[in-house]
Amino acid sequence: TSGGADALAFTPDGRFVALSNYTGTRVYDTGSGQPVGDKPIKEVARRVAVRPDGKAVAVTHALGVGQWDVEKGMQLARLEPQAGVLLPGGAVAYSPDGKRLAGAHGKEVRVWDAA
């Protein structure tokens, strides 16, 4: 990838890695080195997580957490923080089964259904 990486994350099995920089976010197949899907995700992430099946990526940004379909480059959901809970730059992670998504900042944690 050109432009380096500001955030990156592997799936638990190591098959996929997500990289984010100033141009957006892409998921790559680690075996082939090729990007997954035709379109980069046009969202710059402070933190990134890849769903264990490699089909979705979650990114933290200024407005909360965005969840994106990797193949289509389309947003699946924008998960807004609760009033008074700021998530920008916080941590983000999928559960091992990919059904839940957690975002955290400081001592605050929020969990959403990721399906």
N, C-alpha and C positions, 0 to 999 in steps of 0.2 A: 504494500500500500504506500502511496506517496503522502507526504505530509506528516508522517509519524503517528503516534497514538497518544491521546490524552487520557483515555480510559480503555481498559480491556478486561475480558473475562472469558474463561473456558466453561464449557459444559462439564458436568461431573465426570463423564466418560472420556473427555478430551477430544471428541470428534469434531467439535465446533469451537471457534473463538470469535468473539465480537470485539471490534476495534472502533473507537470513536475519536475523531479529531475535528478540526475546524470545518471540514467539508461535509461531515455527517457521520453516520454509523453504518458499518457493514458487518455481516457475519461471514466467516470463511470456513470451508471444510479443511480441517488440518491435514487430512491425507493427501488431497490434491492441491491444496493452496489456493483453490479457486473460490471466488465469492459465491454465496448461496443467493439465488434470486437475481432478477434482472436489474433491479433499481436499488440504489443506495437509499437508506433511510435519511431523510432530510431533517435530522434532528441531532444537534450537538449535545452530547451527554457529559455530565460531570462524573457520573458513575453508570455502569452498564452491567446487565445480567442476561444470560442466554437461558431460555427455557430448556430443560434437559433434553427434549426431543429436537432442539435446534430450529424449531419452526417459528418461534417468537423471541423477541428481545425486549427488555425493559430498560428504559433510560431515565435517569433523574435529570431534571432541567429546572429552569427558573419557576415553572408553574406547578411542579409536582412530579408525577411519574407518568411516562408515556409507554404504552405497550404496542408493539408493532409486529405485523406479519412480515416475516423475513422474505418469503418468496415474492410477494406482491408489493412490498414496500409501502403498505397501507397501515394507517394507524388503527388498532383494534380498540383501544380505550385510552382515555386520559384520566388518570386517577388523581383526583384533587386531594390535597392535604386538608385535614380538619382545620377549622379556624384556630389560629394561634400556633399551629404545628407547621413548621417550615421544613420541607424536605430537600430544597436545592442543595446539591453537593453531598447529601447524605448517602447512606448505604442502600442498596437494593439487591434482593435475592429471591429466587424462586425456591419453592419447596422441592424436595427430591422427586416427587411425582408430577411436578409442574402444574398442580391445580391451584396453588396459592402463591401470592406475590407479597413480599414484605418490603416496606420502605422505612427507613429510620433516619433520624437526625437528633443528635444529642441523646437525651433520655426518652424521647418519644418514638414509638413504633406503631405503624399502621399496617394491617394485613387486609388484602383484597382477594376475592376469587379471581383466578387468572384464566379460567376456562371461558 
